[in-house]
Amino acid sequence: MKHTVAIYPGSFDPLTNGHLDLIDRGSKIFDELVVAILRNPEKAALFSLEERVTMLEQQTGRWKNVRVDSFEGLLVDYALRQKAQAVLRGIRAISDYEYELQMALMNRKLEPRLETVFMMPAEAYSYLSSRLVKEIARLGGSVHGLVPESVEERLRRRVNGVAPADGRGHSLRASKEKARRSG
C-alpha cells in the first residue's frame, strides 16, 4: 500500500483558523501532511520562524499524521526531499486561483510527479487571510474567532505591545483608556 505524503506550504504569519481548517481536512485525505513554513529572508515576517513553528506545533498536536517543518528554496526540491506526492493549497477566490494555478503549473513543469490539490476553505473562512488578520490587529480590531486563542494573545502583544485582551476582544489598555475618557 502506498504511503501518500502531502506538503501544505505557507508563511503562516500568523496561523489562522482557516489554516487549521485545511490542516484538519488535509489530514483526513493524506497519510502524512507536512505543514511547511517557508523561510523567506526577503520578506519581513511579523513572527520569527521559531515562533511560527511553536504556534503550529501547539495547534497541530491533535493530528497524529501531521508534522511541522520549515524550508527555503524551491518547493519542488523540498517536496522531493520529503518524498511527497502532493502539495495542498487553499483557494478562497478567483484571484487566489489565478496565482495558485500559475504556481501549480510551474511546479508541474519542474517536477511532473508532484500533484497540486486545491481545497476550498470552509465557508466561515472564505474571506480569511493572514494579511487581513495582521491589518485588523494593527488597527486595533478584534481578531477573536479568526485565529486560535493562543495566537490571538501573541498577535495582540506583538502588534500593540499591550496586555492580553478582555473577553470581548478589546485590549485591556484600550478598555481602561475608554473608561478613563468616559468616566
C-alpha positions in Angstrom: 0.0 0.0 0.0 1.3 3.4 -1.0 2.0 6.0 1.7 0.8 9.4 0.4 2.7 12.4 1.7 1.5 16.0 1.1 3.1 19.3 1.8 0.9 22.2 2.9 3.3 25.2 2.4 2.9 28.8 3.6 4.2 31.6 5.7 1.6 31.0 8.5 2.3 34.6 9.7 0.1 34.3 11.7 -1.6 30.9 11.8 -5.4 31.3 11.2 -8.4 29.2 11.8 -8.6 28.9 8.0 -5.2 27.2 8.0 -6.3 24.9 10.7 -9.5 24.0 8.7 -7.3 23.0 5.8 -4.9 21.0 8.0 -7.8 19.2 9.6 -9.3 18.3 6.2 -6.0 17.5 4.6 -5.1 15.2 7.5 -8.1 13.1 6.5 -7.1 12.8 2.9 -3.3 12.1 3.1 -1.4 9.5 5.1 1.0 12.2 6.2 0.7 16.0 6.0 3.8 18.2 6.4 2.9 21.8 7.3 5.9 23.5 5.9 6.7 27.1 6.8 8.6 28.9 4.0 11.7 30.8 5.2 11.9 33.8 3.0 14.7 36.1 4.1 13.5 38.8 1.7 10.1 39.1 3.4 9.7 40.7 6.8 7.6 38.4 8.9 5.7 39.6 12.0 6.6 36.4 13.9 10.0 34.7 13.8 10.3 31.3 12.2 10.7 29.7 15.6 7.5 31.4 16.9 5.5 30.2 13.9 6.8 26.6 14.4 5.8 26.8 18.0 2.3 28.1 17.3 1.8 25.4 14.6 3.1 22.6 16.8 0.8 23.7 19.7 -2.2 23.7 17.4 -1.5 20.6 15.3 -0.6 18.1 18.1 -4.1 16.6 17.9 -3.4 15.2 14.5 -1.1 12.2 14.6 -0.3 12.3 10.9 0.6 16.0 10.8 4.1 17.4 11.4 5.5 20.9 11.2 8.7 21.7 9.3 10.3 24.6 7.6 12.1 25.1 4.3 13.7 27.6 2.0 14.2 27.4 -1.8 12.1 25.7 -4.3 9.0 23.9 -3.0 9.5 21.1 -5.5 13.0 20.4 -4.2 11.7 20.3 -0.6 8.8 18.0 -1.7 11.3 15.6 -3.3 13.4 15.5 -0.1 10.2 14.8 1.9 9.2 12.1 -0.7 5.9 13.9 -1.1 3.5 13.2 -3.9 1.2 16.2 -3.5 1.0 19.9 -2.5 -2.1 21.1 -0.7 -3.2 24.6 -1.4 -6.2 26.6 -0.3 -8.2 28.7 -2.7 -10.5 31.4 -1.4 -11.3 33.4 -4.5 -10.7 33.8 -8.2 -7.6 35.9 -7.5 -6.2 33.0 -5.4 -7.0 30.6 -8.2 -5.1 32.5 -10.9 -1.9 32.8 -8.7 -2.1 29.2 -7.5 -2.7 27.8 -11.0 0.4 29.5 -12.2 2.4 28.2 -9.3 1.0 24.6 -9.8 1.8 24.6 -13.5 5.3 25.8 -12.9 5.8 23.2 -10.2 4.5 20.5 -12.6 7.0 21.7 -15.2 9.8 21.4 -12.7 8.6 18.1 -11.2 5.9 16.3 -13.2 5.3 13.7 -10.5 4.2 16.3 -7.9 0.5 16.9 -8.0 -1.2 20.0 -6.6 -4.5 19.6 -4.7 -6.7 22.7 -4.4 -9.1 22.8 -1.5 -11.8 25.3 -0.9 -12.0 26.7 2.6 -15.0 26.2 4.9 -17.5 29.0 4.2 -16.7 30.5 7.5 -13.1 31.1 6.4 -13.6 32.0 2.8 -12.5 35.7 3.4 -9.8 35.0 5.9 -6.1 35.6 5.3 -3.0 36.2 7.5 -2.5 39.6 5.8 -6.0 40.7 6.8 -5.6 39.4 10.3 -2.4 41.4 10.8 -4.0 44.5 9.4 -7.1 44.2 11.7 -4.8 43.6 14.7 -2.5 46.6 13.8 -5.6 48.8 13.6 -6.8 47.7 17.0 -9.7 45.5 15.8 -10.7 42.2 17.3 -9.3 39.0 15.7 -11.3 36.8 18.0 -12.6 33.7 16.2 -10.2 34.3 13.3 -7.1 32.8 14.9 -6.7 30.3 17.8 -6.7 32.0 21.2 -3.0 31.4 21.9 -2.2 33.1 18.5 -4.6 35.9 19.3 -2.7 36.7 22.5 0.7 36.5 20.8 -0.6 38.7 17.9 -2.0 41.3 20.3 1.2 41.5 22.2 3.3 41.8 19.1 1.4 44.4 17.1 0.2 46.6 20.0 2.6 45.9 22.8 -0.4 45.7 25.2 -1.8 43.4 27.9 -3.9 40.4 26.9 -7.5 41.1 25.7 -10.6 41.1 27.7 -13.4 38.7 26.7 -14.8 41.0 24.0 -11.6 41.2 22.0 -10.6 44.6 23.2 -7.2 45.2 24.8 -7.2 45.9 28.4 -5.3 49.1 27.8 -8.0 50.3 25.3 -10.8 49.3 27.7 -9.1 51.2 30.5 -8.5 54.2 28.3 -12.1 54.3 27.1 -13.3 54.0 30.8 -11.0 56.9 31.8 -12.3 59.2 29.0 -15.9 58.5 29.7 -15.6 58.5 33.5 
